[in-house]
Amino acid sequence: ITYDKDINSTKEFSDEVVCSCYQVKASTIKMAILSGEAKSIEEISELTNAGTACRACVCRIERKVTAFRLNAETAAIALQRNLNKIFGNVPKK
């Protein structure tokens, strides 16, 4: 099992083929998520074809999505902390 500690690591992340049937790379999955057009595994599969043939890669797609979301959430929390340090705590609307 491979766990992406840094999903933003371009070389490691973008070079990995997640779906062997259609040669879909992890970077393609990441772009599908970032486009805002894919919010579920099914939508990612529709956009990229990953996981639509033999389906053996669905668990790899799920791991990539989870890792990406966790890293995005961690980055958002760190950004909020830094903004709070600069501007003080601003109440959420």
C-alpha positions in Angstrom: 0.0 0.0 0.0 1.3 3.4 -1.0 0.3 6.5 1.1 1.0 9.9 -0.4 2.5 12.0 2.4 2.7 15.0 0.2 0.0 15.0 -2.5 1.5 18.3 -3.8 4.8 16.5 -4.7 4.6 16.9 -8.4 7.1 14.2 -9.4 5.8 11.5 -7.1 2.2 12.3 -7.6 1.9 13.0 -11.3 4.1 10.1 -12.5 2.1 7.4 -10.9 -0.4 5.5 -13.1 -3.5 4.8 -11.0 -5.6 3.1 -13.7 -3.6 0.6 -15.8 -6.5 -0.1 -18.3 -6.7 3.5 -19.4 -3.2 4.7 -18.3 -4.8 7.4 -16.1 -2.2 9.1 -13.9 -2.8 10.5 -10.4 -2.3 14.1 -11.7 -5.3 13.6 -14.0 -7.4 12.6 -11.0 -6.1 15.5 -9.0 -7.1 17.9 -11.9 -10.6 16.3 -12.1 -11.1 17.2 -8.4 -9.6 20.7 -8.7 -11.8 21.4 -11.7 -14.8 21.2 -9.4 -16.6 18.9 -11.9 -15.9 15.7 -9.9 -16.8 15.4 -6.3 -17.3 11.6 -6.1 -15.5 8.5 -7.3 -18.2 8.0 -9.9 -17.8 11.5 -11.2 -14.0 11.1 -11.3 -14.5 7.9 -13.3 -16.9 9.6 -15.7 -14.4 12.4 -16.4 -11.2 10.3 -16.6 -12.3 6.8 -17.4 -10.3 5.6 -14.4 -12.0 2.6 -12.7 -14.5 2.0 -15.5 -12.9 -1.1 -17.1 -11.7 -3.9 -14.7 -12.4 -1.7 -11.6 -9.2 -3.0 -9.9 -8.0 0.5 -9.4 -11.1 1.9 -7.6 -9.4 1.5 -4.2 -6.3 3.4 -5.5 -8.6 6.2 -6.8 -10.3 6.4 -3.4 -6.9 6.6 -1.6 -5.8 9.4 -3.9 -9.0 11.4 -3.3 -8.8 10.9 0.4 -5.1 12.0 0.5 -5.8 15.0 -1.6 -8.7 16.1 0.5 -6.8 15.6 3.8 -3.9 17.7 2.5 -6.2 20.4 1.2 -8.0 20.5 4.6 -4.6 20.7 6.4 -3.5 23.5 4.1 -6.7 25.4 4.8 -6.3 25.1 8.6 -2.7 26.2 8.4 -3.7 29.2 6.2 -6.5 30.2 8.7 -4.0 30.0 11.6 -1.5 32.2 9.7 -4.3 34.7 8.9 -5.4 34.7 12.5 -1.8 35.5 13.6 -1.6 38.4 11.1 -5.1 39.9 11.5 -6.3 38.4 14.8 -9.3 36.1 15.1 -12.0 37.1 12.6 -15.4 35.7 13.3 -16.8 33.3 10.7 -19.9 34.6 8.8 
